[in-house]
Amino acid sequence: MRRNGYRVIAKDLVQLPDGSKKANLDVEIAVDMMALVGSYDTAVLVSGDGDLAYAVDAVSYRGVRVEVVSLRSMTSDSLINVADRYIDLDFIKEDIQKTPRQNYTYRPLSGLSLMEDQDDS
């Protein structure tokens, strides 16, 4: 992602008592949404975290359109209510899933050479 011009924020996962892991990036996302509010007109938030509803509402008042994309079963009603648009990943999964390549066989690149332009005169 960095090579494609994106700023990547990494954070260590916290292990919860039940064995699950969580990153808790909601504060970082909210701060970035507010700090960059003059630099974008539409935010696409891929999260269902209700803690982000206040930030979504705040940037909406500043003229930003916010689209939330997530699984409905993992999305807070409060976040859906403040978003301009909600997209359930279940409804678009066929459009965005990776499709397996048919009849793909791995062939190493060794043995190939680049041909230089040659003048046939």
C-alpha positions in Angstrom: 0.0 0.0 0.0 2.8 2.4 0.8 4.3 1.9 -2.7 1.0 3.0 -4.1 0.9 6.3 -2.2 -1.1 5.3 0.8 -0.2 6.1 4.3 -0.3 2.9 6.3 -1.0 3.0 10.0 0.1 -0.2 11.8 -0.9 -1.1 15.4 -0.2 -4.1 17.5 -3.1 -6.5 18.1 -4.4 -6.8 21.7 -5.3 -10.3 22.7 -8.6 -10.4 24.6 -9.3 -12.9 27.4 -11.5 -15.0 25.1 -8.5 -15.5 22.8 -9.7 -13.1 20.1 -7.6 -10.2 18.9 -8.5 -6.6 18.3 -6.5 -3.7 16.9 -8.6 -0.7 18.2 -8.0 1.7 15.4 -11.1 3.8 15.9 -9.4 6.7 17.5 -6.8 6.9 14.7 -9.5 6.7 12.1 -11.6 9.4 13.8 -8.6 11.8 14.1 -7.6 11.3 10.5 -11.2 11.9 9.3 -11.3 15.2 11.2 -7.7 16.3 10.4 -8.2 15.7 6.6 -11.8 16.9 6.3 -10.9 19.6 3.8 -9.0 17.2 1.5 -11.8 14.9 0.5 -15.5 15.0 -0.4 -16.4 11.4 0.2 -15.1 9.0 2.9 -15.5 5.3 2.4 -15.4 3.8 5.9 -14.9 0.0 5.9 -15.9 -0.6 9.5 -19.0 -1.3 11.5 -17.6 0.2 14.8 -20.3 2.3 16.4 -17.5 4.3 18.2 -17.0 6.0 14.8 -20.5 7.3 14.6 -19.7 10.6 16.3 -16.7 11.3 13.9 -18.9 10.4 10.9 -21.6 12.8 12.1 -19.0 15.5 12.7 -17.5 15.3 9.2 -20.9 15.1 7.7 -21.7 18.5 9.2 -18.5 19.8 7.4 -19.9 18.8 4.1 -18.3 15.3 3.7 -20.4 12.4 2.3 -19.7 9.2 4.3 -20.3 5.7 2.9 -20.0 2.8 5.3 -19.1 -0.6 4.0 -19.3 -3.6 6.3 -21.1 -6.8 7.2 -24.5 -6.0 8.7 -24.1 -8.5 11.5 -21.0 -6.6 12.6 -22.3 -3.0 12.2 -23.7 -0.7 14.7 -27.1 0.8 14.0 -25.8 4.2 15.2 -23.1 4.1 12.5 -25.6 3.2 9.8 -28.0 6.0 10.9 -25.4 8.7 10.5 -23.9 7.5 7.3 -25.1 8.9 3.9 -25.0 5.4 2.4 -24.6 1.9 3.9 -23.3 -1.0 1.8 -23.6 -4.5 3.2 -20.7 -6.6 2.1 -23.0 -9.6 1.9 -24.9 -8.0 -1.0 -21.8 -7.2 -3.0 -19.5 -10.2 -2.3 -19.9 -11.7 -5.8 -18.9 -8.4 -7.3 -15.7 -8.0 -5.2 -14.5 -11.5 -4.4 -11.4 -12.8 -6.0 -12.1 -15.3 -8.7 -9.8 -18.2 -9.1 -7.8 -18.3 -12.4 -8.9 -21.1 -14.7 -6.2 -23.4 -16.1 -3.4 -21.4 -14.5 -0.1 -23.2 -14.3 3.0 -21.6 -12.8 5.8 -21.1 -15.3 9.1 -19.6 -14.0 10.5 -16.7 -16.0 14.0 -18.2 -16.4 15.1 -18.8 -19.9 13.3 -15.7 -21.2 15.3 -12.9 -22.7 14.4 -9.5 -23.7 14.8 -8.9 -27.5 16.3 -5.6 -28.6 14.8 -3.7 -31.5 16.6 -4.9 -34.6 16.8 -3.0 -37.8 15.9 -5.5 -40.6 17.5 -3.4 -43.4 
